[in-house]
Amino acid sequence: MTTLAPWLSVRRSIDAVEFYKSAFAAAEVFRIQDGDSVVARLSIGGAEFWVGDESPEHHNFSPETLHGATARMVLTVEDPVAVHHAAKLAGAFEINAVHEEHGWLVGRVVDPYGHHWEIGRELQG
């Protein structure tokens, strides 16, 4: 089986893991912690991604360091309105409210670590 899981480089990785658990009901699948730094594999309904502190010595930079993100996460869920709302309650900033666009019900937030999340689902014809 082939999988592809993004790795989000952040500052304050321990706080970031807790944010993703709160905002997206992410489950922690794997964790290595060394002091105030963590590498964690998280799962949102089976969709996995990794979180770890940026490491400039390895050319891994957070959006905060870059002053912008280089990619967006697309999170497809059954209830985009509820997930979008939960993300905002957890501390995400709304870029776009959930609305219909191009056959999708979708909204966008940016998390406290600078990563953008498109939260939506495809509308049925």
C-alpha positions as CSV (number, residue, x, y, z in Angstrom):
1,M,0.0,0.0,0.0
2,T,1.2,3.5,-0.8
3,T,0.3,6.5,1.4
4,L,1.3,10.1,1.4
5,A,1.2,12.0,4.7
6,P,2.2,15.7,5.0
7,W,4.6,16.8,7.7
8,L,3.8,20.2,9.2
9,S,6.8,22.1,10.5
10,V,5.8,24.3,13.3
11,R,7.1,26.3,16.2
12,R,5.9,25.1,19.6
13,S,5.2,21.5,18.5
14,I,3.7,20.3,21.8
15,D,1.1,23.1,21.7
16,A,0.4,22.4,18.0
17,V,-0.4,18.8,18.6
18,E,-2.9,19.8,21.3
19,F,-4.4,22.4,18.9
20,Y,-4.9,19.7,16.2
21,K,-6.5,17.4,18.7
22,S,-8.9,20.1,19.8
23,A,-9.6,21.7,16.5
24,F,-10.0,18.6,14.3
25,A,-10.5,15.8,16.9
26,A,-7.2,14.4,15.7
27,A,-6.0,11.2,17.4
28,E,-2.4,10.8,18.4
29,V,-1.0,7.7,16.6
30,F,2.7,8.0,17.4
31,R,4.8,10.4,19.6
32,I,8.4,11.0,20.4
33,Q,9.0,13.8,22.9
34,D,12.4,15.3,23.9
35,G,11.9,18.1,26.4
36,D,9.7,20.7,24.9
37,S,9.8,19.3,21.4
38,V,7.7,16.6,19.9
39,V,7.3,14.6,16.7
40,A,3.8,13.2,16.4
41,R,1.8,11.3,13.8
42,L,-1.8,12.4,14.0
43,S,-5.0,11.0,12.4
44,I,-8.2,12.7,11.5
45,G,-10.7,10.0,10.7
46,G,-7.9,7.8,9.2
47,A,-6.2,10.7,7.3
48,E,-2.7,10.9,8.8
49,F,-0.2,13.8,9.0
50,W,2.9,14.5,11.0
51,V,3.8,17.5,13.2
52,G,7.2,18.5,14.4
53,D,9.3,21.5,15.2
54,E,10.9,23.3,12.4
55,S,14.6,22.5,12.0
56,P,16.4,25.2,9.9
57,E,19.5,23.1,9.9
58,H,17.6,20.5,7.9
59,H,15.9,23.2,5.7
60,N,12.5,22.6,7.4
61,F,10.8,25.9,8.2
62,S,7.5,26.8,9.7
63,P,5.1,29.3,8.0
64,E,5.9,31.7,10.9
65,T,9.6,31.7,9.8
66,L,8.7,32.0,6.1
67,H,6.0,34.6,6.7
68,G,3.6,32.4,4.7
69,A,2.7,28.8,4.0
70,T,3.9,26.9,1.0
71,A,1.0,24.5,0.9
72,R,-2.6,24.2,2.0
73,M,-4.2,21.2,3.7
74,V,-7.5,20.1,2.2
75,L,-9.6,18.4,4.9
76,T,-12.6,16.7,3.5
77,V,-15.3,15.9,6.1
78,E,-19.0,15.1,6.3
79,D,-19.8,18.4,8.2
80,P,-17.6,21.2,7.1
81,V,-19.6,23.8,9.1
82,A,-19.1,22.0,12.4
83,V,-15.3,21.3,11.8
84,H,-14.7,24.9,10.6
85,H,-16.5,26.1,13.8
86,A,-14.5,23.8,16.1
87,A,-11.2,25.0,14.5
88,K,-12.2,28.6,15.2
89,L,-13.1,27.8,18.8
90,A,-9.7,26.1,19.2
91,G,-7.9,29.2,18.0
92,A,-7.8,29.2,14.2
93,F,-8.4,32.4,12.2
94,E,-11.1,32.4,9.6
95,I,-10.0,33.3,6.1
96,N,-13.3,32.3,4.4
97,A,-16.6,31.3,5.9
98,V,-18.0,28.0,4.7
99,H,-19.9,28.6,1.4
100,E,-20.7,26.8,-1.8
101,E,-18.0,27.2,-4.5
102,H,-17.1,25.1,-7.6
103,G,-19.3,22.2,-6.5
104,W,-18.0,22.2,-2.9
105,L,-19.2,23.4,0.5
106,V,-15.9,24.8,1.7
107,G,-14.3,27.3,4.1
108,R,-10.7,28.1,5.0
109,V,-9.0,28.8,8.3
110,V,-5.3,29.4,9.2
111,D,-4.1,27.6,12.3
112,P,-2.1,29.4,15.0
113,Y,1.1,28.0,13.5
114,G,0.5,29.4,10.0
115,H,-0.9,26.4,8.1
116,H,-4.0,26.9,6.0
117,W,-6.8,24.4,6.1
118,E,-9.5,24.2,3.4
119,I,-12.4,22.4,5.2
120,G,-15.1,21.1,3.0
121,R,-16.9,18.4,1.1
122,E,-18.0,17.9,-2.5
123,L,-21.6,18.6,-3.1
124,Q,-23.7,15.9,-4.8
125,G,-25.1,16.9,-8.2
